[in-house]
Amino acid sequence: MKGKRKRNKFKVGNQAFLFRFDSLATNPDYNGVAPSTAPSTPPSTQTTESLWLPRLNEKDFKLYSKESYDKKSYVAPQTEKCATTVKLLRPHKVSDDYLDEYLGDTNTENRTVDRDLNILMMNNLIICHINESPHCNVPHFELVQETQWGLGWIWELKCTKCKFISEKYKLFREIETGRPGRKSASINYGFQTGVINSNIGNDSARVLLTSSCIPPMARTTMQRITNNVCDKVVKLANEETKKVVENFKRRNETLGLNKNSPIKLQMDGTYQSVYIKSRHKMGQNASQAIGIACENETDSHDVIGLHLINKLCWVGAWLRANTNRYDPLSEKDLGYEIGKKIATNELLVDYCTTDGDAKSVKGLQEAMQEVFGPLWSVNRLADTIHRGQSQFREGIRAVPVCSLV
């Protein structure tokens, strides 16, 4: 084999050539994927076919190959069963032609724009085009530049039939901050408000947006907006709690009582864990705990106090973690912190309803005694659900009277 035919033998994309070789194999049903290199001459009664196949692509190459122990080459698994030796050529690299089907006009993206601002842009665009290019009767607009601002967009358009280029249109509502510089988009803060009030996080929200063909915000941008939204939510929650306390003081005065008359509370804690609710668990596998105290005077049961115990932080535990990572999560500590916040608003508590295994009442009482004196006491009331469950278990374990006779 000489000349051009010899040079093109191993060329990428060359057609497969079939060659017949003599082999030492005794099994004619072998699976050969490469030519035989055995120089010996087999018996004339038994021959097997050995062939060349075209170079595989990356997907098919993974099906036939396996990385060697030295991590420097590839071998074909179970080739010891073949009658011939197997040699693998490295696969084709993925060319740009394979990406054409994903870069076509059929695959487009969605944009989140304000409806009224979009209509205003179209009307303003037509008027400006008539004023600057009166001879262009039927314009054809397309995007020149678009700038992403979170989930909002800024568009700049041009006419392909003339030299008209529009101004930049903001298709999102801005939040007035009273400071110079670019203002935040209201859609970004509204989206993050929904994320923190649901069971998904920023990563799941990005997957949701990407699945809807909506370009998501950058990860750092989402985290920065989340921090700002959480701070505002905490501030609003504290203001709402103060309003509830003031309403109770006003109610006491209306009923002819002292405005600081004690009220009844109900308190419980929740943990960042799936298995913490199980009655058969080994230790605490949670890293966060939230204690919530609600008033037990009305049917609305408004929240008047809450506290978060956090062992984690997305940057470092020394930033936002408020307890040691080795300390257990205690409902007594939750009750103590909630009691300090309630006592700051000059509100007394005399009864608190909790479950049977909670020690939050002791922490609440310690906080009240620090502010109002050591003689103040908070009495615990058992909730009906846990009390009924405990009575049911005691009834099952009870011994019948007839068996004692």
C-alpha positions in Angstrom: 0.0 0.0 0.0 1.7 3.2 -1.2 1.0 6.8 -1.9 -2.2 8.6 -1.1 -4.1 5.5 -0.1 -1.6 4.7 2.6 -1.6 8.2 4.0 -5.4 8.3 4.2 -5.7 4.9 5.9 -5.9 6.5 9.4 -7.4 9.8 8.4 -10.3 11.0 10.6 -13.6 10.3 8.9 -12.2 7.9 6.3 -14.5 5.0 5.3 -14.2 1.7 7.0 -12.1 -0.9 5.2 -12.6 -4.6 5.8 -9.5 -6.8 5.9 -9.3 -10.5 6.3 -6.6 -11.8 8.6 -5.7 -15.2 9.7 -6.1 -15.8 13.5 -5.3 -18.3 16.1 -8.8 -18.1 17.6 -10.9 -21.2 18.2 -14.1 -19.4 18.8 -15.6 -17.9 15.6 -18.2 -15.8 17.5 -15.9 -13.2 19.0 -16.6 -9.5 19.1 -13.7 -7.8 17.4 -13.7 -4.0 17.1 -10.2 -3.5 15.7 -7.9 -5.3 13.3 -5.8 -8.3 14.2 -2.1 -7.8 14.8 -1.2 -11.4 15.3 1.7 -12.3 13.0 1.3 -16.1 13.5 -0.4 -18.3 10.9 -3.4 -20.3 12.2 -4.5 -23.7 11.0 -6.0 -23.5 7.5 -9.3 -25.0 8.7 -10.3 -22.1 11.0 -10.2 -18.4 10.1 -11.9 -15.4 11.6 -12.6 -11.9 10.3 -10.8 -8.9 11.7 -11.8 -5.5 10.6 -11.1 -1.8 10.9 -13.9 0.5 12.1 -14.0 4.3 11.7 -12.8 6.4 14.6 -15.5 6.6 17.2 -17.1 9.8 18.6 -16.8 10.7 22.3 -20.2 9.1 23.2 -19.5 5.8 21.6 -15.9 5.8 22.8 -17.1 5.7 26.4 -19.1 2.5 25.6 -16.1 0.6 24.3 -13.2 2.0 26.4 -12.1 2.1 30.0 -9.3 4.1 31.6 -6.2 2.2 32.4 -4.7 1.8 35.8 -1.9 4.3 35.1 -4.4 6.9 33.9 -2.4 7.5 30.7 -4.3 5.3 28.2 -7.5 3.6 27.5 -8.2 -0.1 27.2 -11.2 -2.1 26.0 -12.8 -4.1 28.8 -13.1 -7.9 28.5 -10.8 -8.0 25.5 -9.2 -11.2 26.7 -12.1 -13.1 25.3 -11.4 -11.8 21.8 -9.5 -13.9 19.3 -7.5 -10.8 18.2 -6.0 -7.8 19.9 -7.9 -4.6 20.2 -6.5 -1.2 19.7 -8.5 1.9 20.3 -8.0 5.3 18.7 -8.9 8.4 20.6 -12.3 9.8 19.7 -13.3 12.7 17.5 -13.5 16.1 19.1 -17.0 17.7 19.1 -17.0 20.2 16.3 -19.1 23.3 16.0 -21.4 21.5 13.5 -23.0 19.6 16.4 -24.1 22.8 18.1 -26.0 24.2 15.1 -29.3 22.5 16.1 -29.1 24.2 19.5 -28.2 27.6 18.1 -31.1 27.9 15.6 -33.9 30.4 15.6 -36.3 27.8 16.9 -34.7 28.0 20.4 -35.5 31.4 21.8 -35.5 32.8 25.3 -38.2 34.5 27.3 -38.0 38.0 28.9 -39.8 39.4 31.9 -41.0 42.9 31.0 -43.5 45.3 32.4 -46.7 45.3 30.3 -47.4 49.0 30.5 -43.8 50.0 29.9 -43.7 47.7 26.9 -46.7 49.4 25.3 -45.3 52.8 26.1 -42.0 51.8 24.4 -43.8 50.7 21.2 -45.8 53.9 21.0 -42.7 56.1 21.7 -40.7 54.0 19.2 -43.1 54.6 16.3 -43.3 58.4 17.0 -39.6 58.8 17.2 -39.1 56.8 14.0 -41.6 59.0 12.1 -39.9 62.2 13.3 -36.3 61.1 12.4 -37.0 59.0 9.3 -40.2 60.3 7.6 -39.3 58.5 4.3 -39.2 55.1 5.9 -42.8 54.1 5.6 -42.8 50.5 6.9 -40.1 50.1 9.6 -38.6 46.8 10.7 -37.2 46.9 14.2 -34.7 44.6 15.8 -32.7 44.6 19.0 -29.3 46.4 18.9 -28.4 45.9 22.6 -30.2 44.4 25.6 -28.9 44.8 29.2 -30.0 42.4 31.9 -30.7 44.0 35.3 -31.6 41.0 37.4 -34.9 39.8 36.0 -35.5 43.2 34.3 -34.3 44.3 30.9 -33.1 47.4 29.1 -33.6 47.4 25.3 -32.2 49.5 22.5 -33.7 49.0 19.0 -32.9 50.0 15.5 -34.7 50.0 12.1 -33.1 47.7 9.5 -34.4 49.8 6.6 -32.9 53.1 7.7 -30.4 54.4 10.2 -32.8 55.0 13.0 -31.5 53.9 16.5 -33.8 54.4 19.5 -33.0 55.4 23.0 -32.6 52.8 25.8 -35.9 51.7 27.3 -36.2 50.3 30.9 -38.9 47.7 30.9 -39.0 47.3 34.7 -40.2 49.4 37.6 -37.6 50.9 39.8 -37.5 51.3 43.6 -37.0 54.8 44.8 -34.1 54.8 47.3 -33.3 58.5 47.5 -29.7 57.9 46.7 -27.7 58.6 43.5 -26.8 55.8 41.1 -28.7 53.0 39.4 -31.9 52.0 41.2 -33.0 48.4 42.0 -35.7 46.8 40.0 -38.9 46.0 41.9 -39.2 42.6 40.2 -35.9 41.5 41.7 -37.0 42.3 45.2 -40.5 40.9 44.6 -39.1 37.6 43.3 -36.7 37.2 46.3 -39.6 37.9 48.7 -41.4 35.0 47.2 -38.4 32.8 47.4 -37.7 33.3 51.1 -41.4 32.7 51.9 -41.4 29.4 50.1 -39.6 26.0 50.5 -37.1 26.6 47.7 -33.8 28.4 47.8 -31.8 30.4 45.3 -30.4 27.4 43.5 -33.8 25.8 43.0 -35.1 29.2 41.9 -32.4 29.5 39.2 -33.3 26.0 38.0 -37.0 27.0 37.8 -36.1 30.1 35.8 -33.8 28.3 33.5 -36.4 25.6 32.8 -38.8 28.4 31.8 -36.2 29.7 29.3 -35.8 32.9 31.4 -32.2 34.0 32.0 -31.7 33.9 35.8 -29.8 36.4 37.8 -26.3 35.8 38.8 -25.8 33.8 42.0 -24.0 36.7 43.8 -26.7 39.1 42.8 -29.4 36.8 44.1 -27.6 36.4 47.4 -27.1 40.1 47.9 -30.7 40.8 47.2 -31.7 38.0 49.5 -29.7 39.6 52.4 -31.4 43.0 51.8 -34.9 41.5 51.6 -34.3 39.4 54.8 -33.2 42.5 56.7 -36.3 44.3 55.6 -38.5 41.4 56.5 -37.0 41.2 60.0 -37.5 44.9 60.4 -41.2 44.7 59.3 -41.7 41.7 61.6 -40.4 43.6 64.6 -42.6 46.6 63.8 -45.6 44.3 63.4 -44.8 42.7 66.8 -44.8 46.1 68.5 -48.2 46.9 67.0 -49.6 43.7 68.4 -48.2 44.5 71.8 -49.7 48.0 71.7 -53.0 46.6 70.7 -53.0 44.4 73.8 -52.2 47.3 76.0 -55.0 49.3 74.5 -57.4 46.4 75.0 -56.4 46.1 78.6 -57.2 49.8 79.2 -60.5 49.4 77.4 -61.5 46.5 79.7 -60.6 48.6 82.7 -57.4 46.7 83.5 -53.8 47.8 83.8 -52.2 48.2 80.4 -49.4 45.9 81.5 -51.7 43.1 82.7 -50.2 39.7 82.0 -51.3 37.7 79.0 -51.3 34.0 78.0 -48.9 32.6 75.4 -48.3 29.5 73.4 -44.8 28.6 72.4 -43.1 25.9 70.3 -39.9 25.4 68.3 -39.2 24.0 64.8 -35.9 22.6 63.5 -34.1 22.4 60.2 -34.4 18.7 59.9 -36.5 16.1 58.3 -36.1 13.4 61.0 -36.3 15.6 64.0 -40.0 15.1 64.3 -39.6 11.3 64.7 -40.3 9.9 68.1 -37.4 7.4 67.5 -34.3 9.5 66.7 -30.7 9.5 67.8 -29.6 13.0 68.8 -30.1 16.2 66.9 -29.2 16.4 63.2 -30.4 20.0 62.8 -28.3 23.1 62.4 -31.0 25.7 62.9 -33.9 26.1 65.3 -36.7 28.7 65.4 -38.8 29.5 68.4 -42.2 31.2 67.9 -44.4 32.6 70.7 -48.1 33.5 69.9 -50.7 35.2 72.1 -53.3 32.8 73.4 -55.9 35.5 74.2 -57.7 35.8 70.8 -58.6 33.4 68.0 -56.1 35.1 65.6 -53.1 33.9 67.7 -50.8 36.7 66.5 -47.0 36.2 66.7 -45.5 38.5 69.4 -42.0 37.0 69.6 -39.6 34.7 67.7 -35.9 33.8 67.8 -33.5 31.9 65.5 -30.6 29.8 66.7 -28.2 29.4 63.8 -25.0 27.3 63.6 -24.3 27.9 59.9 -23.5 30.8 57.6 -23.0 30.6 53.8 -19.7 32.4 54.2 -18.4 31.5 57.6 -19.8 30.5 61.0 -18.1 33.6 62.6 -20.4 35.9 60.6 -24.0 35.0 61.3 -23.9 31.9 63.5 -25.1 32.9 67.0 -24.2 29.7 68.8 -21.4 27.2 68.9 -21.6 24.3 66.4 -21.1 21.8 69.2 -23.8 23.1 71.5 -27.2 21.4 71.4 -30.3 23.2 70.2 -32.2 24.1 73.4 -35.8 25.3 73.6 -34.9 26.8 76.9 -32.5 29.2 75.2 -35.3 30.0 72.7 -37.7 30.8 75.5 -35.1 32.9 77.2 -34.4 35.0 74.1 -38.1 35.4 73.3 -38.8 36.4 76.9 -36.2 39.2 76.8 -37.8 40.6 73.6 -41.2 40.5 75.2 -40.0 42.0 78.4 -38.4 44.9 76.5 -41.9 45.9 75.3 -43.1 45.9 78.9 -45.4 43.0 78.4 -46.0 40.4 81.2 -46.7 36.7 80.8 -48.3 34.5 83.4 -49.3 31.3 81.5 -47.6 29.6 78.6 -48.8 26.5 76.7 -46.1 24.2 75.5 -45.6 20.5 74.8 -44.5 18.1 77.5 -40.8 17.7 76.7 -40.1 21.4 76.2 -38.2 23.6 78.7 -39.0 26.9 77.1 -41.2 28.0 80.0 -38.1 27.9 82.3 -36.2 30.1 79.9 -39.1 32.5 79.6 -39.4 32.7 83.4 -35.7 33.5 83.8 -36.0 36.3 81.3 -39.0 37.8 83.1 -37.3 37.5 86.5 -34.3 39.5 85.2 -36.6 42.4 84.2 -39.5 42.3 86.6 -37.9 40.8 89.7 -37.2 37.3 91.1 -40.7 36.8 92.4 -42.3 36.7 89.0 -43.3 33.2 87.9 -44.6 31.8 84.6 -46.9 28.7 84.8 -46.9 26.0 82.2 -50.1 24.7 80.6 -50.1 21.4 78.6 -51.4 21.6 75.1 -54.4 19.3 74.2 -52.7 17.4 71.4 -49.7 16.1 73.4 -51.7 15.7 76.5 -54.2 13.5 74.6 -51.4 11.5 73.0 -49.8 10.8 76.4 -53.1 9.8 77.9 -53.7 7.4 75.0 -50.3 5.8 75.5 -50.9 5.4 79.3 -54.2 3.8 78.5 -52.5 1.2 76.2 -49.9 0.4 78.9 -52.5 0.1 81.6 -53.1 -3.3 83.1 -56.8 -4.4 83.0 -58.5 -4.8 86.4 -59.7 -8.3 85.7 -56.1 -9.5 85.3 -55.2 -8.3 88.8 -58.0 -10.3 90.4 
